[in-house]
Amino acid sequence: MAKLYIVPTPIGNLEDITFRAVKVLSEADLILAEDTRTSSTLMKRYNITVHMESHHKYNEHKSVERVAEKILSGMNVALISDAGTPGISDPGFLLVRECRERGIEVETLPGPTAFVPALINSGYPADRFCFEGFLPMKKGRQTRLKDLSEEQRTIIFYESPYRLVKTLTQLAEYLGEEREAAVSRELSKFHEENRRGTLSELAAWYTANEPRGEIVIVVSAKKRDPGNR
Ligand code: SAM
């Protein structure tokens, strides 16, 4: 029976792809990609010539039923995103849910995702953590920040370079200026940078040194109230 394969792809360094990911992509009948032009670089590198169609947040609501029909008709479909694991701050969830509801088998390959290296690199406890993805840009942002002020696990955010300073400044305001955090930029790429400091130190650093590239923020856990152990 045909399946849906969820295939993680590199977050920067093209060598960070598994042998199995290359095999599954090469043998698929159809590859769904967020941006077919972006993914064509990876396909060329690994000599993958399978037909690609676009599947992104603007068309996924409409296309999930059609994709499920294709799989039911016998096509093996592989879903990739521009980088990392589909479904992690990227399209994927709707298609997996549709396939599950129709009894279509889904196989998710293990592979690259940006938050894992950032979390491990931070040196903060990874036995329990929460992944917040991107903070809402407007509506709900303050409520989310307020809720997170009570969070007692290590917290991970994805952020764009254009909003990094604003987000670090607001995190300092809601979680405390002295809270330790780490910023991982351009993971696995030539200009990779991992910087640690308090939230206010990091906000000041990136105000003075305009950040570029892709960014993960890891915030250390709120210290437990000593009377509450
Ligand atoms: N699906 C991806 C994953 O599994 O990590 C995430 C996709 S999301 C649209 C893109 C965000 O992931 C970026 O804005 C950044 O926060 C983070 N990211 C992706 N690649 C990164 C990298 N090489 N270094 C640091 N952060 C990265």
Residues whose N, C-alpha, C, O or C-beta is under 5 A from the ligand:
A	BS01	SAM	I11 G12 A83 G84 T85 P86 I88 S89 D90 P112 T113 A114 F115 Y158 E159 S160 S184 R185 E186 L187 E214 I215 V216
